[in-house]
Amino acid sequence: MTETTLGIAIAVAMVITYFVCGIPFGLIVASRLAGIDVRKVGSGNIGTTNVARSAGASAAALTFLLDMGKGLLCVLAARLVFGYVFAGGLGLAATAPSAELGFTASWVFLATILGHVYSCYLGFHGGKGIAVGLGGSLGFIPRAGLLALACFIVVVALTKYVSAGSITAAITISLFTVAFYSARPLFLIPIVLVSCIVLWAHRANVTRLMSGTENKLSFHKKGDA
């Protein structure tokens, strides 16, 4: 194995992941279950929160699971391929955070966020990366992902603002990664970039939170306009 070959393989894995994670499940689910184009209602976002407000809890739950699933699937699949092809058949063990090839999963994780937030199927617009980010993180840094999820739940429970929880999760995922896993640059840089992209995707929410105009968590009910 040469560094060039590995670099090309990482790039290919990132491209494939980008296209898979760009699939706008929120748009598809809301359209199929409620006949709604979520880009034209509420915040216009295709993520779980706007689907909940416009199409209801069931559609939101399905959207969340599909978005989380695509991130998890892509990271695990990439880890298996890299482990078997570049580490003599060691599989997932070869791409654990402490392993020599652990950094490869970080770059694929970054691609899950890029695909979802900048979907090529929607003119390089998309969701805000929380569900797909959770799925991706569970695929290789589960302790960091679960603790970031816990922070998200606590903040949303206390404030009723999903965006506040999302911003907290975006920040803490990098902090927990440093605390529990490798701090090597090749491993950590993609995760820090993930945090930055998710925070940037929430910039309008930050403005509304600061001005007191942010919407609190709510679910669409049948009969609502």
N, C-alpha and C positions, 0 to 999 in steps of 0.2 A: 504493500500500500504506500503510495506517495502522497505528499501533502496536496499536490495538484489534483490527484484523483479524488481524494476526500473532499476537497473544496468544491469540485464540480458536483459530486454526489450531494453535498449539502445544498448547493444552489438548486439542483433539480428537485430535491425534496421540498425545498421552500416554495418553488413555483407550483408544484402539484398541490401542496397544502394551501397556498394562496387561492387557487381556483376552487378547491373543495370548500374552504371556509368562507368563501365569498358568496356561497349559496344563501339567498335571503329567506331563511325559513319563516321569519316573522311575517314577511309579505305574503308568502305562499299560504301559511296557516290561516291568517286573518281573511285572506281572499276566499279560501275553500270553506272555512267554517262559518264565516259571518258575511261574506260578500263585500268585504271592506278593503279598500286600498289604504293601508296605514300611513302611507306617505302623504295622504291628503287630509288626515284628521289628527287632532291632538298636536303633539310636538312634531309630527311628520317622520319620526324615527321608526325603524323597523324592529327595534328591540323589544324585550319582554314587557317593559313598563308601559310603553305606548300601546302594545297589543292588549295588555290588561285593561287599559282605560277605554279602548275602542272596540274590542271584540270579546272581552270577558276573561274570567279566570281560567277556564279550560283551554282556550286558545293560548293564553299566556304561558300556562304550564307546559303545553306541548312545544311551544316556541323555545322556552328555556331548555327543555330536555334535548331538543334537536340541536340547538346552538352549542350547548355544553357537550353533547355527544360528538359533534364534528371536530371540536377541538381535541377531545380525549382520543378519538379514533386516529386522527392524523399524527399526534405525538407518539402514541403507542406503536402505530404501524411503522413510523420512521425509526423509532428505537429498535424495533425488531429487525428491520432491514439492515441498519448500520451494524447491529450486534452480530448478525449472522454473516453478512458479506465482508465486513472489515475487521471482525474480531474472532474469526475462526469458529463461528457458530455459538458464541456465548449468549446471544440473544439480549434480553433486557439487562442482564447483569453488566454487560459491557458498556451500557449507556446510562448507568446510574450516575447521579451527580458526582460521586467520588471517583468514578472510573475515568480511564484515559479518554474515552469518547463521550463523556457526559455532556460536554459542551455542544455536541451536535443537536441534542434535544432542545437546548435553549434557542438555537436559531430557528428550528422548526416551530417552536412556541411563538416566537416573534412573528413568523409567517401566518399563524392562525389569527393573530390580531390584525395584521395588515389586511388579510383577505376579508375579514368581517367588517372592519371599520372603513376600508376603502375598496368596496366590492366592485369588481370590473363589470358585474352584471347590472349595476345601478349607477353607472356613470361615475364610479369611484367615490360613491357615498355608501353609507351602511349604518350598522349599529354602533354601539359604544364599547363593546368588547368585554363586558363583564361575564356573561354566561360562557362564551367561548373561551375566555381567559381562565375561568374556573376549570372547565374541562381539560384544557391544555395543561394547566398546572397539576391537576390530579394525575396526569399521565407520567410525571417525572419528579415533581417536587410536592408531593401530597400534603406534607405537614404545613408548608408555607401556604398552599392553596386553601386548606381547611381552616387555618387560623385567620387568613384574610377573609374567608367567608364568614367566620364567627364575628369578626369585627364589623363586617357589612351588616349582619343581622342585628347586632347590638345597636349600631348607630341608627338603622332604619326603625327599629322598635322604639328607640328613645325620641327620635325626631319626626318620624313618618315621612322623611325625605329619602327616596331611593337614591337620588343623586348624591346626597351626603354620604350614604353608605358605600356607593360605588367609588367615590373619590377616596374614601378611607381605605377601601380594599386595594385600589390602584397603588397607593403609597406603601401600604404595609406588605404587599407581596414581595417587594424588593427588600424590605427590611428583614422579613422573616427568612428570605432566601440567604441573605448574608449570615443570619444567626444560626441557621440549621444546615446549610449546604455550603458548596464551594464558593469562595470569593475570587476565584481566578478570573481574570478579565474576559477571556473567551466565553466563559460560562455566565458571568454576571452582566456583561454589557447588554446582551439581548433582552434580559429581564428588566433592566433599568429602562431600556427603550420602550418596552411594553408599558411600563408605568407612565412614561412620558406621553405615549400615544393616547392611552386611555384618559389621562388628565386633560390632554388637548381636546379630545372628543367631548369632554364635559365642560369646556370653557364657558359656553352659554349658561349652563346650569350654575356655575360658580357665580356668574354675574347676577342671576336671578336669586340665588341664595343670599348674596350680599345685599340685594335690594329688597328682600322679603317678598318677592313675587313668584317664587318657585312653587309648583303644584305639589301637593302631598299625595301619597300613595292612595289610589282608588281603583275600583274595578267597574267595568261597564256592566250594566244590568239590562235584561230584556225590557224594552219599553222606553229606555232612555233615548233622548234625541241624539 
